[in-house]
Amino acid sequence: MRGRGGADRADLGAALFVLGLGLVGVWQALAIPVSPLYAQVGPKLVPWLVAAGLLVLGALLTVHAARGGWSRGIEDLQDAAPANRRALGLMLAGLLANLALIGPFGFTVAASAQFVLVAAAFGSRAHLRNLVIAFVVALGAYTVFVKVLGVNIGAGVVEGLVFGAPE
């Protein structure tokens, strides 16, 4: 529904919601305690980057919504394909698998399971190949975060086998 000045209310609402998420991100980034042990890159870097990205995106969406909006009309939505419930279910399963596995099995196992399920949601049928890629990428990410940056992201079975007992 178009309001005064050509602005689409739904698009403006979505834009303001994204701006609100950015403000919540700023608020939460400010609340993160910083240890004096961090010399340069600390635990606030990524939250600040995400918050800044949300604020920029929200501002751009607000400008676009004020100029008439970006969403399609009702006629276009009637021609759209129905939602792919299988894909949405697989993505949700990936998120839940990560949540369930990261505590008992660690980052590498949890991230690998999530990667395979999300790849399947996007239509990939090469599950073994996806598992190998996920394992290598997740273990590499774990190595960078824990061994290079000193940020613990959840050691588990694989990390214990590869790097030994936690320090």
Buried (B, 14 or more C-beta within 10 A) or exposed (E): EEEEEEBBEEBBEBBBEBBEBBBEBBEEBEEEEEEEEBEEEBBBEEBBEBBBEBBEBBBEBBEBBBEEBEEEEEEEEEEEEEEEEEBEEBBEBBEEBBEEBBEEBBBBBBBBBBBBBBBBBEEEEEEEEBBEBBBEBBBEBBBEBBEEBEBEBBBBEBBEEEBEEEE
